[in-house]
Amino acid sequence: MTRVLLAEDDPAISEPLARALRREGYAVDVREDGLAALDGAQGGPDLVILDLGLPSIDGLEVCRRLRGTGSSVPVLILTARADEVDTVVGLDAGADDYVTKPFRLAELLARARALLRRTPPEETESAPLVRLDSEARRAFVGEDELQLTAKEFELLRVLVREQGKVVSREQLMHEIWDTAWLGSTKTLDMHVSVLRRKLGDDATSPRFITTVRGVGFRFEPPGGD
């Protein structure tokens, strides 16, 4: 059974959300503070739904510590702020996606399902300077391994696979997030921004990912054809 760790200190949110997740067939472990969430994460959940405003230690610190242990469990953050800085900081800490409170339950469940999908193992993909091992879910620039979240890895994998071609925003949203996704691409933009920083890209003179205005993104590493 798929296991979900739900870290939320407000019962008005955690109780109906836990019921909805259980109706979806998930086993749900509810934790009410950051330290308890870290303890629960040792049980190896398949997904973590993490409120940023937790007591004891906040959700950002929980996420950082999880990633510091080498855990690649998908993390969906809940934030009470629509502040873009807040969400970018959450993605920088290692989260894979976010939902802003108040949220629609159907949207959150769709995000959870998308994060729980797993890409079948593939051959190692590469481009000059960049190498991806999809089975091991490891990415390298030269000899340096990148510390990527699940969504960042999938985003880089698709761009490397289609290197030299423009990949539309719609294709990326459908392929990486959800096949029926019809919403905003703001989440995609934030993930591209974080991925660029991890690749060492400069937005004014990109080494790897070029934005094609009104269309999408193109991956063209130095030395490529």
C-alpha atoms as one frame of an Amber mdcrd trajectory, in Angstrom:
protein
   0.000   0.000   0.000   1.247   3.497  -0.865   2.279   5.334   2.295   1.794
   9.082   2.727   3.339  11.109   5.540   1.129  14.138   6.218   2.829  16.789
   8.376   0.203  19.396   9.296  -0.520  20.903  12.726  -4.013  22.248  11.969
  -6.639  19.508  12.533  -9.126  21.451  10.406  -6.825  20.713   7.469  -5.147
  17.436   8.423  -8.265  15.475   9.369 -10.320  15.960   6.159  -7.171  15.671
   4.035  -6.176  12.401   5.728  -9.700  11.030   5.152  -9.553  11.984   1.475
  -6.132  10.363   1.052  -7.354   7.173   2.720 -10.355   7.106   0.367  -7.784
   7.155  -2.458  -6.334   3.966  -0.997  -3.265   5.441   0.720  -2.012   4.598
   4.200  -1.671   7.954   5.971   0.594   8.831   8.887  -0.310  12.250  10.361
   2.367  14.198  12.260   1.759  17.557  13.960   5.241  19.059  14.263   8.522
  19.079  12.397  10.491  16.751  14.636   7.675  14.203  14.598   7.607  14.488
  10.796  11.316  13.669  10.585  10.751  10.692  12.858   7.885   9.507  10.645
  10.028   9.894   7.529  12.359   7.186   8.835   9.587   4.706   8.041  10.157
   5.250   4.325   6.939   6.927   3.063   6.236   7.080  -0.660   5.153  10.736
  -0.445   5.508  13.536   2.097   2.882  16.305   2.271   4.549  18.990   4.331
   3.138  22.179   5.836   5.755  24.941   5.936   4.399  26.425   9.177   5.054
  23.501  11.511   5.985  23.940  15.188   9.316  22.747  16.693  11.114  23.029
  13.343   9.419  24.426  10.257   8.699  22.598   7.043  11.667  24.109   5.213
  14.059  22.704   7.788  12.296  19.330   7.684  12.748  19.270   3.905  16.415
  20.282   4.117  17.145  17.575   6.686  15.334  14.958   4.604  17.406  15.816
   1.551  20.520  15.952   3.724  20.031  12.269   4.506  19.977  11.475   0.789
  16.229  10.799   0.733  14.605  11.292  -2.681  11.023  10.842  -1.433   8.680
  13.221  -3.301   7.747  16.230  -1.149   4.626  18.332  -1.707   4.668  21.491
   0.409   1.641  23.331   1.746   2.075  27.057   2.226  -0.304  29.672   3.598
   1.470  32.335   1.543   1.147  32.942  -2.173   4.492  34.764  -1.999   6.662
  33.525  -4.865   9.788  33.918  -2.727   8.302  31.537  -0.174   7.632  28.843
  -2.751  11.002  29.272  -4.472  12.723  28.854  -1.103  10.690  25.682  -0.592
  11.802  24.298  -3.954  15.397  25.254  -3.188  15.115  23.282   0.056  14.319
  20.185  -2.005  10.525  20.152  -2.383   9.082  18.793  -5.635   5.853  20.784
  -5.807   3.680  23.099  -3.743   0.033  23.955  -3.092  -1.087  27.288  -1.625
  -3.718  27.355   1.135  -6.646  27.429   0.853  -6.421  24.683  -1.738  -8.971
  22.659  -3.654  -8.885  19.057  -2.497  -9.140  17.729  -6.056  -6.091  19.757
  -7.078  -4.018  18.526  -4.142  -4.951  14.904  -4.828  -4.014  15.346  -8.496
  -0.627  16.774  -7.488  -0.112  13.856  -5.095  -0.940  11.299  -7.806   1.455
  13.015 -10.218   4.299  12.920  -7.691   3.666   9.250  -6.953   3.977   8.219
 -10.586   7.282   6.593 -11.349   9.086   6.720 -14.672  10.123   3.266 -15.970
  13.879   2.638 -15.935  15.619   3.719 -19.137  19.087   3.590 -20.597  21.611
   6.140 -19.412  21.024   9.404 -21.284  23.751  11.951 -21.885  24.771  15.175
 -23.512  28.170  16.888 -23.573  29.081  17.616 -19.914  25.788  16.140 -18.664
  25.073  12.488 -17.866  21.867  10.981 -16.474  21.365   7.480 -15.135  17.582
   7.067 -15.129  17.619   3.703 -13.374  19.746   4.995 -10.500  18.135   8.451
 -10.802  21.503  10.202 -10.704  22.627  13.208 -12.718  26.149  14.542 -13.286
  27.742  17.629 -14.779  31.229  16.459 -15.600  32.315  14.482 -12.550  30.071
  16.433 -10.151  26.804  14.814  -9.086  23.775  17.101  -8.922  21.430  16.916
  -5.953  18.055  16.924  -7.724  14.512  16.376  -6.531  12.328  13.873  -8.379
  10.699  16.575 -10.499  13.993  18.313 -11.267  15.452  15.003 -12.426  12.440
  14.311 -14.674  12.592  17.840 -16.105  16.291  17.487 -16.921  15.736  13.985
 -18.325  13.108  15.186 -20.804  15.170  18.203 -21.869  18.300  16.068 -22.366
  16.299  13.471 -24.292  15.045  16.210 -26.634  18.315  18.174 -26.702  18.556
  20.635 -29.561  14.762  20.743 -29.896  12.297  23.157 -28.342  10.131  21.373
 -25.765   6.846  23.190 -25.222   5.577  24.162 -21.785   2.464  22.088 -22.432
   4.504  18.970 -23.226   6.580  19.376 -20.069   3.504  19.901 -17.886   1.707
  16.907 -19.397   4.703  14.587 -19.331   6.148  15.474 -15.924   3.212  16.614
 -13.825  -0.039  15.120 -15.044  -1.376  13.901 -18.379  -4.567  15.931 -17.851
  -2.874  19.101 -16.550  -4.560  22.257 -17.853  -3.433  24.793 -15.250  -0.785
  27.486 -14.929   2.840  26.766 -15.830   4.178  28.825 -12.898   5.272  25.610
 -11.162   7.284  24.693 -14.264   8.967  28.104 -14.355  10.035  27.757 -10.722
  11.451  24.273 -11.292  13.365  25.466 -14.370  14.773  28.360 -12.329  15.981
  26.038  -9.545  17.354  23.499 -12.049  19.291  26.235 -13.837  20.936  27.292
 -10.592  21.942  23.703  -9.842  23.395  23.361 -13.352  25.328  26.598 -12.872
  23.338  28.366 -15.578  23.346  32.140 -15.946  19.938  33.370 -17.160  21.595
  36.149 -19.198  24.029  33.714 -20.847  22.715  30.167 -20.334  25.065  27.214
 -20.702  22.367  24.562 -20.859  18.709  25.666 -20.829  17.490  28.373 -23.197
  14.028  29.909 -22.906  12.183  30.166 -26.211   9.654  32.916 -25.596   6.042
  31.912 -26.016   6.937  28.271 -26.653   9.076  26.508 -24.065  12.687  25.512
 -23.421  15.617  24.080 -25.368  18.544  22.121 -23.911  21.806  22.830 -25.745
  24.923  22.032 -23.707  28.313  23.441 -24.725  29.944  21.329 -27.382  26.587
  19.998 -28.635  25.823  19.696 -32.321
